[in-house]
Amino acid sequence: MFYRIIRPIVRFIVWLLNGHLHVHGKERLPEGNYILVAPHRTWWEPLLFALAASPREFMFMAKIELFKNPILRFILTHAHAFPVDREHPGPSVLKTPVKGLKDGKLSLIMFPSGTRHSSDLKSGVLVIARLSKKPIVPVVYQGPLTFKGLLLRRGLEVRFGKPVDIKFQGKMTKEKEAAMFKQIEAAWDKLDQEQNPNFHYVAK
């Protein structure tokens, strides 16, 4: 209920600050729930992706430090976010999203690189996809990367791709992981080319 209440509020704030959220490729989203994966480019991406893919509701991973504030903890928890200790990740990092996906009510937004300043893909998204048996759907954001750029009302572009056809047969090896990550990265590159081939991400 809280998620459905806060979503139009967030949509209004985005419209008020920028007014230019453009969504492309929504018809490519599969039936049922899925794992939305993106290269992490700015902190407001999860909000934009959740708005762009509505009415589906999403789970989010959030660093555990954010849950120390009781007000923020209440908001995050009721918005389907769950804490992740990046220094000492526990079993809940996998169990919570897998359970949520298997229940079928929620989808998941993940940034395999884990941070806006890293290009190293993590294996967690593959493990979650394998255990939950849910498709991986690529998405990219192109637009302002700073709050100043957001306020200058530069366009916010979100583009969804088709589910990535990843096969999980047999034992997972480093070689298989690398090949799967290449598929995901290739899907992101394709979406960036479709949207604006001149866009280049520079970490801020």
Secondary structure by P-SEA (a helix, b strand, c coil): cccccaaaaaaaaaaaacccccccccccccccbbbbbbcccccaaaaaaaaaaccccbbbbbcccccccaaaaaaaaaabbbbbccccccccccaaaaaaaaaccbbbbbccccccccccccaaaaaaaaaacbbbbbbbbbccccaaaaaaccbbbbbbbccccccccccccaaaaaaaaaaaaaaaaaaaaacccccccccc
